[in-house]
Amino acid sequence: MIEKVPFSAIDLSDIFFNSLKIDYIGFNEWFNKKALAGESAYIMHENNLIQAFIYLKVEDSELDDVIPSLPKKRRIKIGTMKINPHGTRLGEKFLKLSFQEAINESVDEVYVTVFEKHKGLVSLLKEFGFEEEAKKSTTDGIELVLIKDLSSKKHQILNDYPFVDTSYRKFLLGIYPQFHTILFPDSILNNENADDIIMDISHTNSIHKIYICKMNDVNMMNRGDNLIIYRTKNPGSDERAWFKSVATTLCVVEEVKSKNNFDSIEEYLEYCKDYSIFTERELRSFYRWQNLYIIKFLYNVSFDKRVTMQKLVEDAGLDRRRYWGFSELSDEEYFKILDLGKVDMKYIR
């Protein structure tokens, strides 16, 4: 689990920090200064060792120590970010966290300075809309200044992430409970135990998600369409969907593929493996389906309040007889669900 921890409570002697001490001559001094100032950072432990660290700072000033200098704006600076790479997309999880903080703080930009040699991090940042705007010369070398503008719509879902463009069509997608919280950890229900469900694995950490189904109608979705995730009741249980099935999460569609889009099972497995919740064995079994559909989408924002089926019918106006596995929503239904879910409208464009 990610924790926000005071610098003073973080063990600077942890081997995790060795590379930062090498890259930045004054790292120890900087770290101790933050500890004395009572500041905090986000960290993630595994087996009592730090695996990830990010420090976020709100600034409201000109960037005059970079070339070219940049005008005064309200920004979040990713002051330090390091992820121990181990194939679990943890970088995406921390990037999502930085965007959440930026939206909470109503900033115009998020920026980071990074050495060009950190190619994986640079690639991830650029994938989600960071652009090189300047360079910074330090005693440790030349750093790239990468900035993500949050103040205007780019009409490109990755550059605009985590914002949601509501000019597209809207849909409801039902997902079984055993898959729901592992895919959408911020949408965990109050009666679920995070320690039992949320792990450091790719399909949990990632911003990109893949879900597989046999519902033919999902093929009508296109890039940019809005997708509300609906956690169904446990199949085969005596639970009443009226109270136990809930809308929890807002996502944006990247693409929908069918079995016919793949030349081989190997190509299909390669496409699915990093972002799908399913095992290779399950993926292979699904490939036998004739009506196989793979939905790839972005995990944008979790509802602050879960919306039960009862509320969806009685307050949002959804027909109780509709197919709850997948269906299109009207604009009126969609915005009513967002209102019932107490979705932060800063995410909506």
Secondary structure, 3 states (H helix, E strand, C coil): CEEEEEHHHCCCCCHHHHHHHHHCCCHHHHHHHHHHCCCEEEEEEECCEEEEEEEEEEEEEEECCCECCEEEEEEEEEEEEEECCCCCCHHHHHHHHHHHHHHHCCCCEEEEEEECCCHHHHHHHHHCCCEEEEEEEECCEEEEEEEEECCCCCCCHHHHCCCECCCCCEEEEEECHHHHHHHCHHHCCCCCCHHHHCCCCHHHHCCEEEEEECCHHHHHCCCCCEEEEEECCCCCCCCCHHHHCEEEEEEEEEEEEEHHHCCCHHHHHHHHCCCECCCHHHHHHHCCCCCCEEEEEEEEEEEEEEEEHHHHHHCCCCCCCCCCCEEEECHHHHHHHHHHCCCCHHHEC
